[in-house]
Amino acid sequence: MKKPEKEPDRENRIHLEAIADANGPEEQVMGWHCYLEDKIRFPFQARCIAPKLVSPLVKGETVEVQGMAPEDVCSAGMLVLIRWQGRKMAVPLSQLIAIDADESTAQALGDWHYWVARGYSF
């Protein structure tokens, strides 16, 4: 999959709101976690857009996203909590898109997907 074109407005928002003043990976994780937790309106319905080795979800599956996973389990990427087959579990936010999300949620999810697609990491 090819990298998306650079989006100056999105880059600016990410640097000013998500990772502002972050010194190193741990602070970037904390910044992203806070940014997403503040901007996303939970719960919301989401669809799996890609299978991941660390997740049981299959492409096309719909789930309810209940909140952010604890920050200490997000060091490799942002995880969200879902109910799946009667259990609460964390899955990568990068494998989900929101269904009928409000503007703030859609923008925050778009920012995270953009960050991942551009190949940025903590």
Beta strands, then each sheet from edge to edge (+ up, - down):
strand 1: 44-48
strand 2: 62-68
strand 3: 79-84
strand 4: 87-92
strand 5: 96-98
sheet 1: 4+ 3- 2+ 1- 5+
end
